[in-house]
Amino acid sequence: MGLIRKSMSLTTGGIVNYRSKDERVAKYTKQTRNAARAQVAQNAMMLENQRKQIDAADHSNVREEVRDMRATAPAPAAAPPAGFYNDPKDPLVLRWFDGTQWTSMTKPLD
């Protein structure tokens, strides 16, 4: 703000605003930006507090339910042992299963 405008503003007790439109826009923009930053910081603090409360909550009932579910869950089916089995794509050949996956090794059906 210029020296003349500043002195005139002081002599009127601040009643008359001698700021230009660009100065007022810059001031309000800065105030809005600072308010938005404060709101973001406040939201981050609130989320962190909620996370801490959730971490501190007693989840023993959930742990017991998971333990019960594991106890009653059926055991996974065992894979067949390695060997030659009927090829699902070609009924005239046998394909080697190595215990985990089908291989490219085949032999004719006897």
Contacts in CASP RR format, 6 or more apart in sequence:
PFRMAT RR
TARGET T0000
AUTHOR 0000-0000-0000
METHOD contacts of the structure
MODEL  1
MGLIRKSMSLTTGGIVNYRSKDERVAKYTKQTRNAARAQVAQNAMMLENQ
RKQIDAADHSNVREEVRDMRATAPAPAAAPPAGFYNDPKDPLVLRWFDGT
QWTSMTKPLD
1 9 0 8 1.000
1 18 0 8 1.000
1 19 0 8 1.000
1 23 0 8 1.000
5 18 0 8 1.000
5 19 0 8 1.000
6 18 0 8 1.000
8 16 0 8 1.000
8 18 0 8 1.000
9 16 0 8 1.000
9 17 0 8 1.000
9 18 0 8 1.000
17 24 0 8 1.000
19 27 0 8 1.000
79 99 0 8 1.000
79 100 0 8 1.000
80 97 0 8 1.000
80 99 0 8 1.000
81 99 0 8 1.000
82 96 0 8 1.000
82 97 0 8 1.000
82 98 0 8 1.000
82 99 0 8 1.000
83 96 0 8 1.000
83 97 0 8 1.000
83 98 0 8 1.000
83 99 0 8 1.000
84 94 0 8 1.000
84 95 0 8 1.000
84 96 0 8 1.000
84 97 0 8 1.000
84 107 0 8 1.000
85 94 0 8 1.000
85 95 0 8 1.000
85 97 0 8 1.000
86 94 0 8 1.000
86 95 0 8 1.000
86 109 0 8 1.000
87 93 0 8 1.000
87 94 0 8 1.000
87 95 0 8 1.000
87 106 0 8 1.000
90 106 0 8 1.000
91 109 0 8 1.000
92 108 0 8 1.000
92 109 0 8 1.000
93 106 0 8 1.000
93 107 0 8 1.000
93 108 0 8 1.000
93 109 0 8 1.000
94 106 0 8 1.000
94 107 0 8 1.000
94 108 0 8 1.000
94 109 0 8 1.000
95 102 0 8 1.000
95 103 0 8 1.000
95 105 0 8 1.000
95 106 0 8 1.000
96 102 0 8 1.000
96 103 0 8 1.000
96 105 0 8 1.000
96 106 0 8 1.000
97 103 0 8 1.000
END
